[in-house]
Amino acid sequence: MHRLFVALRPPPPIRARLGAVMGGVPGARWQDDEQLHLTLRFIGEIDGRVAEDVALALGQVHAPPIEIALAGVGAFDKNGRVDALWAGVTPHEALAALHRKVDHALVRVGLAPAGRTYLPHITLARLSRSMGMGVEIERWRADHAALTSVPFTVGHLYLYASTLGSGGARYEAIDRWPMA
């Protein structure tokens, strides 16, 4: 079985900019450079034959390179506790259109459509269940609310494998296609 997702990878200067804001929340598991990506579609666990079909379908997705910029930070919470900190990106329209193209390609190979509203973001940290809505989290959000960057272009679609371990998930790019 393969646990897969489709993503875009920010260029090195943007990843360095993101690295500069990662810190200041005790207990947070900050992403390393290799983990920084913008998810277009989580696929989940699939067998090898379906993974091959997914790769073939993604190779047929055509879209121009997208120019985006970092735009603020946020947090995801579940049941009143923050479980992830993220950096936002803008504009959303081009990313949402690419998300739909990827989703349609995956549906054509037999996968269920994406089940939730798409919110483009780059996850920066995962938080343990015990952290709740701590003052450190709110301070971090306030300190980095104005996060921005120069516009940057993402020009490749990536298929990643995710391996779960005791220290969290590890990601490996297993295929990539130029956007054209």
C-alpha positions in Angstrom: 0.0 0.0 0.0 1.1 3.5 -0.7 -0.1 6.7 1.2 0.0 9.4 -1.5 -0.8 13.1 -2.1 -0.4 15.6 -4.9 1.4 18.9 -4.1 3.4 21.9 -5.3 6.8 22.7 -4.0 7.8 26.3 -3.2 11.3 27.4 -4.4 14.3 27.5 -2.0 14.0 31.2 -1.2 10.4 30.8 -0.2 11.2 27.7 1.9 13.9 29.8 3.6 11.4 32.6 4.3 9.1 30.0 5.8 11.9 28.5 7.9 12.5 32.0 9.4 9.0 32.0 11.0 9.2 28.5 12.3 9.8 28.6 16.0 8.6 30.1 19.2 5.9 27.6 20.1 7.2 25.1 22.6 6.3 21.5 21.7 5.4 22.2 18.1 6.8 19.7 15.5 8.1 22.1 12.9 8.4 20.9 9.3 11.9 20.6 7.8 12.8 21.9 4.4 12.0 18.6 2.7 8.5 18.6 4.1 7.4 22.0 2.9 4.8 21.8 0.2 1.3 23.0 -0.8 -1.1 20.1 -1.0 -3.4 20.0 -4.0 -5.1 16.7 -3.1 -4.6 14.1 -0.5 -5.1 10.6 -2.0 -4.6 8.3 1.0 -3.7 4.6 1.0 -3.9 2.9 -2.4 -2.3 -0.3 -3.8 0.5 -0.3 -6.4 -1.7 -0.8 -9.5 -3.9 2.2 -8.6 -0.7 4.2 -7.8 0.5 3.6 -11.3 -2.9 4.7 -12.7 -2.7 7.8 -10.5 0.8 8.7 -11.9 -0.4 8.2 -15.5 -3.5 10.4 -14.8 -1.4 13.2 -13.2 0.9 13.2 -16.2 -2.1 14.2 -18.3 -3.0 17.2 -16.1 -2.3 20.4 -18.1 -2.2 23.8 -16.5 0.1 26.8 -16.8 2.7 27.5 -14.1 1.0 29.4 -11.2 2.3 32.6 -9.7 1.4 32.9 -6.0 2.8 34.6 -2.9 2.8 34.0 0.9 -0.1 35.7 2.6 -0.4 35.5 6.4 -0.6 32.6 8.8 -3.3 30.5 10.4 -4.1 27.5 12.4 -6.4 24.5 12.0 -8.2 23.4 15.1 -10.3 20.4 16.0 -12.6 20.5 19.0 -11.1 23.6 20.4 -7.5 22.6 20.1 -5.0 23.7 17.5 -3.4 20.8 15.7 -1.5 22.6 12.9 0.1 26.0 12.1 0.2 27.1 8.4 1.2 29.8 6.0 -1.4 31.1 3.6 -0.9 31.8 -0.1 -2.7 34.0 -2.6 -4.4 34.1 -5.0 -6.7 31.1 -4.4 -8.5 31.0 -7.7 -5.7 29.5 -9.8 -4.9 27.0 -7.1 -8.5 26.0 -6.8 -8.7 25.5 -10.5 -5.6 23.3 -10.5 -7.0 21.4 -7.5 -10.2 20.7 -9.5 -8.2 19.4 -12.5 -6.2 17.1 -10.3 -9.3 15.9 -8.5 -11.1 15.2 -11.8 -8.1 13.3 -13.0 -8.1 11.1 -9.9 -11.8 10.5 -10.1 -11.3 9.3 -13.7 -9.1 6.5 -12.3 -11.7 5.5 -9.8 -10.8 7.5 -6.6 -13.6 9.3 -4.7 -13.7 13.0 -5.2 -12.1 15.3 -2.6 -14.5 15.5 0.3 -13.7 18.9 1.8 -13.4 22.5 0.8 -10.0 23.3 -0.6 -7.9 25.8 1.4 -4.5 26.4 -0.1 -1.8 26.5 2.6 1.7 25.3 3.5 1.7 23.4 6.8 4.5 24.7 9.0 4.0 22.7 12.3 2.0 20.0 13.9 0.9 20.3 17.5 0.2 17.7 20.1 -3.2 17.2 21.5 -2.2 18.6 24.9 -1.4 22.0 23.6 -4.9 23.4 23.3 -5.2 27.1 22.3 -2.1 28.2 24.3 -0.9 31.8 24.6 2.3 30.8 22.6 0.2 29.8 19.6 -1.8 33.1 19.7 1.5 35.1 20.1 3.0 33.2 17.1 -0.1 33.9 15.0 0.0 37.6 15.9 3.7 37.9 15.3 3.5 36.4 11.8 0.1 37.6 10.7 1.7 39.9 8.1 3.8 37.2 6.6 4.2 37.9 2.9 6.7 37.2 0.1 7.4 38.3 -3.4 5.4 36.5 -6.0 6.9 33.1 -7.0 6.1 30.6 -9.7 5.4 26.9 -9.0 5.9 25.0 -12.2 5.8 21.3 -11.3 3.2 19.0 -10.0 4.5 16.4 -7.5 3.3 13.1 -6.4 4.5 12.4 -2.8 4.5 9.3 -0.7 3.9 9.8 3.0 5.3 7.4 5.5 4.0 7.6 9.1 6.4 7.1 11.9 6.9 7.8 15.6 8.2 11.3 14.8 5.4 12.1 12.4 5.0 11.8 8.7 8.0 11.8 6.3 7.4 12.8 2.7 9.2 11.7 -0.4 8.6 13.0 -3.9 8.2 10.0 -6.1 7.2 11.7 -9.4 7.0 15.1 -10.9 5.6 16.7 -14.0 6.2 20.1 -15.5 3.1 22.3 -15.8 2.7 23.6 -19.3 
